[in-house]
Amino acid sequence: MSLQEKLERLKIRNEEQGKLANSDISNSCTGGGCHTGP
């Protein structure tokens, strides 16, 4: 898998996490990634 593909998958996953965060305030996303919790 190329670096470009990895970046694309990461971007898609971040967008999906962002949608979840919109409906769940307890989600906190940082530069290290998204974490679900209180």
C-alpha positions, 0 to 999 in steps of 0.5 A: 500500500502506498503512502497516498493510499494510507493517507486517503484511508486515514482521512476517510476514517477521520471524517467518519469519526468526525460524524460520530463526534457530532452526535456524541460530545464525549468524543475527543479528537486530537492529532493522535486520533479519535478516542471515545469515552467520558 
